[in-house]
Amino acid sequence: MKLVKHNQSWSVLGGRFVAFLRDYCQNCSLAGFAYIANHNLHFTERIFWLLCIIASTIGVYNLISQYQRDFTSRAVSIVHESLSPFSMLKFPSISVCEVRYNTDFSKDVEDYIRSLGTDLNGPYNWVVETYISVILFPFQYVTGIFGRCQQFEDCEKCAKCPKKDFRKIATRFGFNCSDLFISCKLSDNTFDCCNYFLPMIMPYGRCFLLNSLQNNKPESKHWLPAILDRGSRPEMKLHLTRAAIISVLNEEDIIAPPLPTVNVVVREGQNKTLQIHKEAMVNDPNMKDIPVAARDCYFPDEVMPWSIYKAYSFSACVSDCLRLYQYELCNCSIYNLAPYEDEHHPDCDFTGYKCLEKLSMITQNIKKLLSGSSSTLHCHCLPSCTEGDLKAIFEDQNSFIANVRDTNVTIVMPVWPTDQYRRQVLRTKLDVVVSIGGILGLFLGASVLSAIEFVYYFTMRAANSALMARKKLVKTNA
């Protein structure tokens, strides 16, 4: 008996829902639905309209799906446009990195090596010096250098290769800004080198960066106003105390040895000029509203959660990936792949370096990263959205003075930029709303009010209809 009553209650509810759905179809604003619910029409007419609505729904689905697929490939375009003759020029960021060779160490480094002990057959251990050189400047890595340290372990008086705290060694023996710079000029205006060139450890070693988002901010007092007008000569002159590598970068970039960089190496006594050309990349204001998959780039403030850098760039992403890959292989990474200490990814000690040396991963090898199999590391580095095009045009040695350590470098743009790249939005959020709304309106006659009407019918009106039916039942029973 209870089962029969239960089935009857479900049939009553089903009948009410069908009646309510018929009432919605008869009164809704969607085209064609009223014909389906009209019992005064022949069933063939009602079936005809049902088929029309089904065909229209299929058309809506196909067109919206095609629009979504095309959005990622056609939402953004990059154009090459001319600049106004009165446009300003932003001078690119500059990095100055130390360069030392095995015979070019300062006295404090040599004294430190002597304090460790002797060589097997002499008072000074050149192997340990080469070892220290590799620690300070990994790009000078010599194959097998860590294996060569083993020969001194059984020698009581011999200098031993340091086994840990390599970041502290680099900080201890690295140059201060005042030790490296003598004078700096931008467009014949002298500025305080050490107020604007800030230190940072990068894959290339200890460097000093000018106007870099990695260790500075545009609103900082250490950010050099480098916006030049047509009356200024776009050149920077650096007078240094010794040899260095000077690189020209975008604001968000770092120097990564595996990647090509516009740079010049200046040795003691040299006076060099590097001519460059720059074409900036600008973005439409609403570019950030476009998904990354559609614009195919990241803005500098869109830093990856696993990154240790303060700004996103392709070079920083590659450095991060190499660091994480080294950690995955040997549970540590070379200290100069991280500008700051990271407790979750510790720096390598001597054992870690030997592990990386065995796997040929001390040098930052992108090919090994791309060809290596990793179950956890999935690096897909995209370019930066603000990354401009920097090119080296000409490098010239103006003069050379023997037995002099000072160096001079001039970075100049001989031709004022006349063009720039623009990443422009082809489809904004408004375009998406208009396009999808147009498709729905064309095939089904739908609008925003149609959506409100649907919600209204099955919430407010359904509740009010049930309440009125209950009141009517109470009055009837009374």
C-alpha positions as CSV (number, residue, x, y, z in Angstrom):
1,M,0.0,0.0,0.0
2,K,2.8,2.4,0.9
3,L,4.6,1.6,-2.4
4,V,1.5,2.4,-4.4
5,K,1.1,5.8,-2.6
6,H,4.8,6.5,-3.2
7,N,4.5,5.8,-6.9
8,Q,1.4,8.0,-7.0
9,S,3.2,10.9,-5.4
10,W,6.1,10.7,-7.9
11,S,3.6,10.6,-10.8
12,V,1.8,13.6,-9.4
13,L,5.1,15.5,-9.1
14,G,6.1,14.4,-12.6
15,G,2.8,15.6,-14.0
16,R,3.2,19.0,-12.3
17,F,6.7,19.4,-13.7
18,V,5.5,18.6,-17.2
19,A,2.7,21.0,-16.9
20,F,5.1,23.7,-15.5
21,L,7.5,23.0,-18.4
22,R,4.7,23.3,-20.9
23,D,3.7,26.6,-19.4
24,Y,7.3,27.8,-19.6
25,C,7.5,26.8,-23.3
26,Q,4.2,28.5,-24.1
27,N,5.3,31.8,-22.5
28,C,9.1,32.1,-22.9
29,S,10.8,34.5,-25.3
30,L,12.8,31.8,-27.0
31,A,11.8,31.3,-30.7
32,G,9.9,28.2,-31.6
33,F,9.3,26.8,-28.1
34,A,5.7,28.1,-28.0
35,Y,4.8,26.1,-31.1
36,I,6.1,22.8,-29.5
37,A,3.8,23.4,-26.4
38,N,0.7,24.4,-28.4
39,H,-1.8,21.5,-28.4
40,N,-3.9,23.3,-31.0
41,L,-1.3,22.6,-33.7
42,H,-1.1,19.3,-35.6
43,F,1.6,17.0,-34.2
44,T,3.6,17.2,-37.5
45,E,3.9,21.0,-37.0
46,R,5.1,20.5,-33.5
47,I,7.7,17.9,-34.5
48,F,8.8,20.2,-37.3
49,W,9.5,23.0,-34.8
50,L,11.2,20.5,-32.4
51,L,13.6,19.5,-35.2
52,C,14.3,23.2,-36.0
53,I,15.2,23.9,-32.4
54,I,17.5,20.8,-32.2
55,A,19.2,21.9,-35.5
56,S,19.6,25.5,-34.2
57,T,21.0,24.2,-30.9
58,I,23.6,22.1,-32.8
59,G,24.5,25.1,-34.8
60,V,25.0,27.2,-31.7
61,Y,27.2,24.5,-30.1
62,N,29.4,24.2,-33.2
63,L,29.8,27.9,-33.8
64,I,30.6,28.7,-30.1
65,S,33.1,25.7,-30.0
66,Q,34.8,27.0,-33.2
67,Y,34.9,30.5,-31.7
68,Q,36.6,29.2,-28.6
69,R,39.2,27.3,-30.6
70,D,40.0,30.3,-32.8
71,F,40.2,32.6,-29.8
72,T,43.6,31.3,-28.7
73,S,45.1,31.7,-32.2
74,R,43.4,35.0,-33.3
75,A,43.0,37.0,-30.1
76,V,46.4,38.8,-30.4
77,S,48.5,40.0,-33.2
78,I,52.0,41.6,-33.3
79,V,52.5,44.5,-35.7
80,H,55.5,46.5,-36.6
81,E,54.8,50.2,-36.4
82,S,56.6,53.5,-37.0
83,L,57.4,55.8,-34.1
84,S,56.7,59.4,-33.8
85,P,59.6,61.7,-34.6
86,F,59.1,63.2,-31.1
87,S,59.0,59.9,-29.3
88,M,61.2,59.3,-26.2
89,L,63.7,56.5,-25.9
90,K,64.2,54.2,-22.8
91,F,67.9,53.2,-22.6
92,P,68.1,49.4,-22.0
93,S,69.3,47.8,-18.8
94,I,73.0,47.1,-18.4
95,S,74.8,44.4,-16.4
96,V,78.5,44.4,-15.5
97,C,79.9,41.1,-14.4
98,E,83.4,40.3,-13.1
99,V,85.8,38.4,-15.2
100,R,88.9,36.7,-13.7
101,Y,91.3,34.1,-15.0
102,N,93.6,31.7,-13.2
103,T,96.5,34.1,-13.2
104,D,94.4,37.1,-12.4
105,F,93.3,36.6,-8.8
106,S,93.5,39.3,-6.2
107,K,96.0,39.1,-3.3
108,D,93.3,38.2,-0.7
109,V,92.3,35.1,-2.7
110,E,95.9,34.1,-3.1
111,D,96.5,34.6,0.7
112,Y,93.4,32.5,1.4
113,I,94.7,29.6,-0.8
114,R,98.1,29.8,0.9
115,S,96.4,29.7,4.3
116,L,94.9,26.4,3.3
117,G,98.3,24.7,2.8
118,T,100.8,23.8,0.1
119,D,100.9,21.9,-3.2
120,L,102.3,18.4,-3.4
121,N,105.5,19.7,-4.9
122,G,105.5,23.4,-4.2
123,P,104.4,26.2,-1.8
124,Y,101.3,27.3,-3.8
125,N,98.4,25.0,-4.9
126,W,97.3,25.9,-8.4
127,V,94.7,23.2,-8.5
128,V,92.9,24.7,-5.6
129,E,93.1,28.1,-7.2
130,T,91.5,26.7,-10.4
131,Y,88.9,25.1,-8.1
132,I,88.1,28.4,-6.4
133,S,87.9,30.0,-9.9
134,V,85.2,27.5,-11.0
135,I,83.3,28.1,-7.8
136,L,83.3,31.9,-8.3
137,F,82.8,31.7,-12.1
138,P,81.1,28.5,-13.2
139,F,81.4,29.4,-16.9
140,Q,85.2,28.8,-16.5
141,Y,84.5,25.2,-15.5
142,V,87.3,22.7,-16.3
143,T,86.2,19.1,-16.8
144,G,87.3,16.9,-14.0
145,I,88.4,19.7,-11.6
146,F,86.5,18.2,-8.7
147,G,88.1,14.8,-9.2
148,R,91.5,16.4,-9.1
149,C,91.0,17.6,-5.6
150,Q,91.1,14.0,-4.3
151,Q,94.9,13.8,-4.6
152,F,95.4,16.2,-1.7
153,E,93.2,14.4,0.8
154,D,96.0,12.2,2.1
155,C,98.5,15.0,2.1
156,E,98.7,16.5,5.6
157,K,100.3,19.9,4.6
158,C,98.5,20.3,1.3
159,A,95.7,22.8,0.7
160,K,92.4,21.0,0.5
161,C,89.6,22.1,-1.8
162,P,86.8,23.8,0.3
163,K,83.8,21.4,0.6
164,K,80.9,23.8,1.5
165,D,79.7,27.4,1.9
166,F,80.4,28.3,-1.7
167,R,77.9,31.2,-1.7
168,K,79.8,32.7,1.3
169,I,83.1,32.2,-0.5
170,A,81.7,34.1,-3.6
171,T,80.5,36.9,-1.3
172,R,83.8,37.1,0.5
173,F,86.0,37.3,-2.5
174,G,83.6,39.1,-4.9
175,F,84.3,42.7,-5.8
176,N,82.3,45.5,-4.2
177,C,80.9,48.1,-6.5
178,S,83.4,50.7,-5.5
179,D,86.2,48.2,-6.3
180,L,84.9,47.8,-9.9
181,F,83.5,51.2,-11.0
182,I,85.4,54.4,-11.5
183,S,82.9,56.6,-13.4
184,C,79.6,56.2,-15.3
185,K,77.9,58.5,-17.8
186,L,74.6,58.4,-19.6
187,S,74.3,60.9,-22.5
188,D,77.3,62.9,-21.1
189,N,75.6,63.2,-17.7
190,T,77.6,61.6,-14.9
191,F,75.8,59.6,-12.3
192,D,76.8,57.7,-9.2
193,C,77.6,54.2,-10.4
194,C,77.1,52.4,-7.0
195,N,73.8,54.1,-6.3
196,Y,72.3,52.6,-9.5
197,F,74.3,49.5,-10.3
198,L,73.0,47.0,-7.7
199,P,74.7,43.6,-7.0
200,M,73.1,40.3,-7.7
201,I,74.3,36.7,-8.1
202,M,73.3,35.4,-11.5
203,P,74.1,32.2,-13.6
204,Y,77.1,34.1,-15.0
205,G,78.5,34.9,-11.5
206,R,78.4,38.0,-9.4
207,C,77.1,41.0,-11.4
208,F,75.9,44.6,-11.0
209,L,72.7,45.5,-12.7
210,L,71.3,48.8,-13.8
211,N,67.5,49.3,-13.9
212,S,66.7,45.6,-13.6
213,L,63.4,44.4,-12.3
214,Q,65.2,41.4,-10.7
215,N,66.8,43.5,-7.9
216,N,65.1,46.9,-8.3
217,K,61.8,48.8,-8.9
218,P,61.1,51.7,-11.2
219,E,59.8,53.8,-8.2
220,S,63.0,53.1,-6.2
221,K,65.6,55.8,-5.5
222,H,68.1,53.4,-7.1
223,W,66.3,53.4,-10.5
224,L,68.2,55.6,-12.9
225,P,65.9,57.9,-15.0
226,A,67.0,56.6,-18.4
227,I,64.3,58.2,-20.7
228,L,66.0,60.2,-23.4
229,D,64.6,62.8,-25.8
230,R,65.8,63.5,-29.4
231,G,68.3,66.1,-28.1
232,S,70.2,63.5,-26.1
233,R,72.8,61.2,-27.4
234,P,71.8,57.6,-26.6
235,E,75.1,56.3,-25.2
236,M,76.5,55.1,-21.9
237,K,80.2,55.3,-20.9
238,L,81.6,53.0,-18.2
239,H,85.1,53.4,-16.8
240,L,86.1,50.3,-14.8
241,T,89.1,49.2,-12.7
242,R,89.5,45.8,-14.5
243,A,88.2,43.3,-17.0
244,A,84.5,42.7,-17.2
245,I,81.6,41.4,-19.3
246,I,79.1,44.2,-20.1
247,S,75.7,43.0,-21.3
248,V,72.7,44.8,-22.7
249,L,69.4,43.4,-21.4
250,N,65.7,44.0,-21.2
251,E,64.5,45.1,-17.7
252,E,63.2,41.7,-16.7
253,D,66.1,39.6,-18.2
254,I,69.1,38.0,-16.5
255,I,72.3,36.7,-18.1
256,A,72.1,33.0,-18.7
257,P,75.2,31.5,-20.5
258,P,73.1,29.0,-22.5
259,L,71.2,31.9,-24.1
260,P,72.5,34.4,-26.6
261,T,73.1,37.8,-25.1
262,V,74.2,41.2,-26.5
263,N,77.5,41.7,-24.7
264,V,81.1,42.8,-25.0
265,V,84.1,41.5,-23.1
266,V,86.7,44.1,-22.2
267,R,90.2,43.2,-21.1
268,E,92.7,45.2,-19.1
269,G,93.9,48.3,-20.9
270,Q,91.2,48.1,-23.6
271,N,88.9,50.9,-24.7
272,K,85.9,49.4,-26.6
273,T,82.7,50.6,-28.2
274,L,79.6,48.4,-28.7
275,Q,77.0,49.7,-31.1
276,I,73.5,48.4,-30.5
277,H,70.0,48.7,-31.9
278,K,66.8,48.4,-30.0
279,E,63.2,47.9,-31.0
280,A,60.8,48.0,-28.1
281,M,57.7,45.9,-27.5
282,V,54.6,47.6,-26.3
283,N,51.3,46.1,-25.3
284,D,47.7,47.3,-25.6
285,P,46.3,48.3,-22.1
286,N,43.8,45.4,-22.0
287,M,46.4,42.8,-23.0
288,K,46.4,41.4,-19.4
289,D,42.8,40.5,-19.8
290,I,43.7,38.0,-22.5
291,P,44.5,34.5,-21.3
292,V,48.2,33.4,-21.4
293,A,47.3,30.6,-23.9
294,A,46.0,33.3,-26.3
295,R,48.8,35.9,-25.9
296,D,51.5,33.2,-25.6
297,C,53.6,35.3,-23.2
298,Y,53.9,36.3,-19.6
299,F,54.2,39.8,-18.1
300,P,57.1,40.4,-15.7
301,D,54.8,40.5,-12.7
302,E,53.3,37.0,-13.5
303,V,56.0,35.1,-11.7
304,M,55.8,31.3,-11.6
305,P,55.1,29.9,-8.1
306,W,58.2,27.8,-8.3
307,S,60.5,30.7,-9.4
308,I,63.0,32.3,-7.1
309,Y,63.3,35.5,-9.3
310,K,61.3,38.7,-8.7
311,A,60.2,39.1,-12.3
312,Y,59.4,36.7,-15.1
313,S,61.5,36.5,-18.2
314,F,62.4,33.7,-20.6
315,S,66.0,33.7,-19.3
316,A,64.9,33.6,-15.6
317,C,62.5,30.7,-16.4
318,V,65.3,28.8,-18.1
319,S,67.6,29.4,-15.1
320,D,64.9,28.2,-12.7
321,C,64.3,25.1,-14.7
322,L,68.0,24.2,-14.8
323,R,68.1,24.8,-11.0
324,L,65.1,22.5,-10.4
325,Y,66.5,19.9,-12.7
326,Q,69.8,19.9,-10.9
327,Y,67.9,19.5,-7.6
328,E,66.0,16.6,-9.0
329,L,69.2,14.8,-10.1
330,C,71.4,15.5,-7.1
331,N,69.2,17.0,-4.4
332,C,70.9,20.4,-4.7
333,S,71.7,23.1,-7.2
334,I,74.7,25.3,-8.0
335,Y,74.4,28.4,-5.8
336,N,74.7,30.9,-8.7
337,L,71.5,29.6,-10.3
338,A,69.7,31.1,-7.3
339,P,70.2,34.8,-6.5
340,Y,69.0,34.2,-3.0
341,E,69.3,31.2,-0.6
342,D,66.3,28.9,-0.8
343,E,65.8,26.5,2.1
344,H,63.6,24.2,0.0
345,H,66.4,23.8,-2.7
346,P,69.8,24.0,-0.9
347,D,73.0,24.9,-2.6
348,C,75.4,22.1,-3.6
349,D,78.4,21.2,-1.5
350,F,81.4,19.3,-2.8
351,T,79.5,16.0,-3.0
352,G,76.7,17.8,-4.9
353,Y,79.2,19.3,-7.4
354,K,80.7,15.8,-7.9
355,C,77.2,14.4,-8.6
356,L,76.5,17.1,-11.1
357,E,80.0,16.7,-12.7
358,K,79.3,13.0,-13.2
359,L,76.0,13.9,-15.0
360,S,77.7,16.7,-17.0
361,M,75.3,19.2,-15.5
362,I,77.7,21.8,-13.9
363,T,77.6,23.8,-17.1
364,Q,74.1,25.0,-17.8
365,N,73.1,22.7,-20.6
366,I,69.7,23.3,-22.1
367,K,69.9,20.3,-24.4
368,K,70.2,18.0,-21.4
369,L,67.2,19.8,-19.7
370,L,65.1,19.4,-22.8
371,S,66.1,15.8,-23.5
372,G,66.0,14.7,-19.9
373,S,63.1,12.7,-18.6
374,S,61.4,14.1,-15.5
375,S,58.2,13.0,-13.8
376,T,57.8,16.2,-11.8
377,L,59.5,19.0,-13.8
378,H,57.4,20.4,-16.6
379,C,59.1,23.6,-17.8
380,H,57.4,25.4,-20.6
381,C,59.1,28.8,-20.8
382,L,57.3,31.4,-22.8
383,P,58.8,34.8,-23.8
384,S,58.1,37.9,-21.8
385,C,55.3,40.2,-23.1
386,T,57.6,43.2,-22.7
387,E,60.7,41.7,-24.2
388,G,62.1,44.0,-26.9
389,D,64.5,43.2,-29.7
390,L,68.1,44.0,-28.9
391,K,70.9,43.5,-31.5
392,A,74.6,44.1,-31.6
393,I,75.6,46.0,-34.7
394,F,79.3,46.6,-34.3
395,E,82.1,46.1,-31.8
396,D,85.3,48.0,-32.0
397,Q,88.5,48.3,-29.9
398,N,89.3,52.0,-30.0
399,S,92.7,51.6,-28.2
400,F,94.8,49.4,-26.0
401,I,97.3,50.5,-23.3
402,A,99.7,47.8,-22.1
403,N,100.3,47.3,-18.3
404,V,97.2,49.2,-17.4
405,R,94.2,47.5,-15.6
406,D,91.6,50.2,-16.3
407,T,89.0,49.6,-19.0
408,N,86.6,51.8,-20.8
409,V,83.4,50.7,-22.5
410,T,81.0,52.8,-24.6
411,I,77.5,51.4,-25.4
412,V,75.9,53.6,-28.1
413,M,72.8,53.5,-30.3
414,P,74.1,55.1,-33.5
415,V,70.7,55.2,-35.1
416,W,67.7,56.5,-33.2
417,P,64.9,53.8,-33.2
418,T,62.2,54.5,-35.8
419,D,60.1,51.4,-35.3
420,Q,58.7,49.3,-32.5
421,Y,56.6,46.2,-32.1
422,R,53.1,46.3,-30.7
423,R,51.1,43.4,-29.3
424,Q,47.5,44.4,-29.9
425,V,44.3,42.8,-28.9
426,L,42.0,41.6,-31.7
427,R,39.3,40.1,-29.5
428,T,38.4,41.7,-26.1
429,K,36.0,40.5,-23.5
430,L,33.4,42.7,-25.1
431,D,34.0,41.0,-28.4
432,V,33.4,37.6,-26.8
433,V,30.1,38.7,-25.2
434,V,28.9,40.3,-28.5
435,S,29.9,37.3,-30.6
436,I,28.4,34.6,-28.4
437,G,25.3,36.8,-27.7
438,G,24.9,37.3,-31.5
439,I,25.1,33.5,-32.1
440,L,22.5,32.7,-29.5
441,G,20.3,35.5,-30.8
442,L,20.6,34.4,-34.4
443,F,19.8,30.8,-33.9
444,L,17.5,30.8,-30.8
445,G,16.4,34.4,-30.3
446,A,18.0,34.3,-26.9
447,S,19.1,37.4,-24.9
448,V,20.1,38.3,-21.3
449,L,16.4,38.6,-20.5
450,S,15.9,35.0,-21.7
451,A,18.4,33.7,-19.2
452,I,16.7,35.8,-16.4
453,E,13.4,34.5,-17.5
454,F,14.5,30.9,-17.3
455,V,15.9,31.4,-13.8
456,Y,12.7,33.3,-12.8
457,Y,10.4,30.5,-14.1
458,F,12.1,27.7,-12.2
459,T,12.7,29.6,-8.9
460,M,10.5,32.5,-8.0
461,R,7.5,31.6,-10.1
462,A,7.7,27.9,-9.2
463,A,7.8,28.8,-5.5
464,N,4.9,31.3,-5.8
465,S,2.8,28.8,-7.9
466,A,3.3,26.1,-5.2
467,L,2.4,28.6,-2.4
468,M,-0.8,29.7,-4.2
469,A,-1.8,26.1,-4.9
470,R,-1.4,25.3,-1.2
471,K,-3.5,28.3,-0.1
472,K,-6.2,27.3,-2.6
473,L,-6.2,23.8,-1.2
474,V,-6.5,25.1,2.3
475,K,-9.5,27.2,1.4
476,T,-11.2,24.4,-0.4
477,N,-10.8,22.0,2.6
478,A,-12.1,24.7,4.9
